[in-house]
Amino acid sequence: MKKNTVEFFLHGNGKPQVGSGLDGETLRDVLARLDALPRDGELVFVGEPEDSEFDDESDAEEDSQQPVDVGATLNVLRVRELRHVHTRAVRRIKVQVNFNGKHKDRKFSPAATVARVLKWAKRRFKIDAAAGADYVLQLLPEKTVPRPEEHLGDVRPGAKVLEFDLVREVTPQGW
């Protein structure tokens, strides 16, 4: 593959897929070629939000990650390094996590992973890392457990609200 070709994971256009473009191409041109341009009211994010904000005691009520200008080049947007492009996304997804009869809410970027939400939820419910090692997020109402590396925008595409229960992972016992 040519040195100036950039490969990335494209989210928000059906099942996540691998996309590619040239360093100097605009993201708009690449998304147009992949039939993945955002429609009115939809946004594009590159990369994933930083975990560092969870170390801050202020515990911000929403992610700070901002949508990108699709007129910028892949090089300027650092797509080669950040590797994920989320198109046709809402600005924020309101997430509610329920645990022991209580719930906590926060707004996340659609580029945030389920693992990121789980980390936040354990912190908000003051669950010790060792004691909470076997906890997972169970999506409601389906009661399915999305993979930790799955992005919120892919859990239920187009959703503006997601609700989860924080539960112990059920591990099947063998013979």
C-alpha positions in Angstrom: 0.0 0.0 0.0 1.3 3.5 -0.8 2.9 5.5 2.0 0.4 8.3 1.8 -2.7 6.0 2.0 -4.5 6.2 5.3 -6.6 3.3 6.5 -9.2 3.8 9.3 -12.3 2.2 10.8 -15.5 3.8 9.6 -18.4 3.8 12.0 -22.0 5.0 11.5 -22.6 3.7 8.0 -24.0 0.3 8.8 -21.6 -2.3 10.2 -18.1 -0.8 11.0 -15.8 -1.2 8.0 -12.3 -0.3 6.9 -12.1 2.8 4.8 -9.1 4.5 3.2 -8.0 7.7 1.6 -4.9 9.8 0.8 -3.2 12.0 3.4 -4.1 15.1 1.4 -7.7 14.3 0.6 -10.5 16.0 2.5 -12.6 13.9 4.8 -15.6 15.1 2.9 -14.2 13.6 -0.4 -13.4 10.3 1.3 -16.8 10.0 3.0 -18.5 10.9 -0.3 -16.6 8.1 -2.1 -17.7 5.7 0.7 -21.4 6.9 0.6 -21.0 8.0 4.2 -21.5 11.7 4.2 -23.4 13.1 7.2 -26.9 14.3 6.5 -28.5 17.4 7.9 -28.1 17.6 11.6 -25.5 14.8 11.7 -21.9 15.2 12.7 -18.5 13.5 12.2 -16.0 12.6 15.0 -12.4 11.4 14.6 -10.7 9.2 17.2 -12.0 8.5 20.7 -12.5 10.8 23.7 -9.6 11.0 26.2 -9.9 9.0 29.4 -7.9 11.6 31.4 -11.0 13.6 32.2 -12.2 10.9 34.5 -9.2 11.6 36.7 -10.5 15.0 37.4 -12.6 15.3 40.6 -15.0 17.6 38.8 -16.4 14.7 36.8 -17.7 16.6 33.8 -21.2 16.0 32.8 -20.3 15.3 29.2 -17.4 14.4 27.0 -15.3 17.3 25.7 -14.7 15.7 22.2 -15.9 18.0 19.5 -17.1 17.1 15.9 -14.6 17.8 13.1 -14.7 19.9 10.0 -15.1 17.5 7.1 -13.4 20.0 4.8 -10.1 19.3 6.6 -7.6 16.8 5.2 -7.0 13.3 6.7 -3.5 14.5 7.6 -4.8 17.6 9.5 -7.4 15.5 11.3 -4.7 13.0 12.3 -6.8 10.1 11.0 -3.7 7.9 10.5 -3.0 8.2 14.3 -6.6 8.3 15.6 -7.8 5.5 13.3 -11.6 5.8 13.8 -14.0 8.0 11.9 -17.6 8.2 13.2 -20.0 9.6 10.7 -23.7 10.3 10.7 -23.5 10.8 14.5 -25.4 12.8 17.0 -23.4 15.3 19.1 -23.9 13.4 22.4 -25.6 10.3 23.6 -27.2 10.5 27.0 -26.3 7.4 28.9 -28.1 6.2 32.0 -26.5 3.4 34.1 -28.6 1.7 36.8 -27.0 -0.1 39.8 -28.6 -1.2 43.2 -31.7 0.9 42.7 -29.9 4.1 41.8 -29.0 5.6 38.5 -26.3 8.0 37.1 -26.4 9.9 33.9 -23.8 11.4 31.6 -23.5 12.6 28.0 -20.9 10.8 25.9 -19.5 11.2 22.5 -20.8 8.6 20.0 -17.1 7.7 19.6 -16.8 6.7 23.3 -16.4 2.9 23.9 -18.6 0.8 26.2 -15.4 0.2 28.2 -15.1 4.0 28.8 -18.7 4.1 30.0 -18.1 1.1 32.3 -15.0 2.8 33.8 -17.1 6.0 34.4 -20.0 4.0 36.0 -17.7 2.1 38.4 -16.2 5.4 39.4 -19.5 7.1 39.9 -21.0 4.2 41.9 -17.7 4.0 43.9 -17.0 0.4 43.0 -13.5 -0.7 43.9 -11.5 -1.8 40.9 -10.8 -5.3 42.3 -14.3 -5.9 43.6 -15.8 -4.7 40.3 -13.6 -6.6 37.9 -16.4 -8.9 36.8 -19.0 -6.1 36.2 -20.3 -5.4 32.7 -22.9 -3.1 31.2 -26.1 -4.8 30.1 -28.1 -2.8 27.4 -31.8 -2.3 28.1 -34.4 -3.3 27.2 -32.6 -6.1 25.3 -30.5 -7.3 28.2 -27.6 -7.9 25.8 -24.0 -7.2 26.8 -22.1 -5.1 24.1 -18.4 -5.7 23.7 -16.1 -3.4 25.7 -14.5 -2.1 22.5 -17.8 -1.3 20.8 -18.5 2.4 20.3 -21.7 3.9 21.6 -22.7 5.1 18.2 -22.6 1.5 17.0 -24.5 0.0 20.0 -27.8 1.3 18.7 -27.0 3.5 15.6 -28.7 6.9 15.7 -29.8 6.6 19.3 -29.7 9.8 21.4 -30.3 7.9 24.7 -28.9 4.5 25.9 -29.8 2.8 29.2 -27.7 0.1 30.8 -27.8 -1.9 34.0 -24.4 -2.5 35.8 -24.4 -6.2 36.5 -22.0 -9.0 37.3 -20.9 -10.9 34.2 -22.5 -14.3 33.9 -19.8 -16.9 33.3 -21.0 -20.2 32.1 -19.7 -23.1 34.2 -18.2 -26.0 32.3 -18.4 -29.7 33.2 
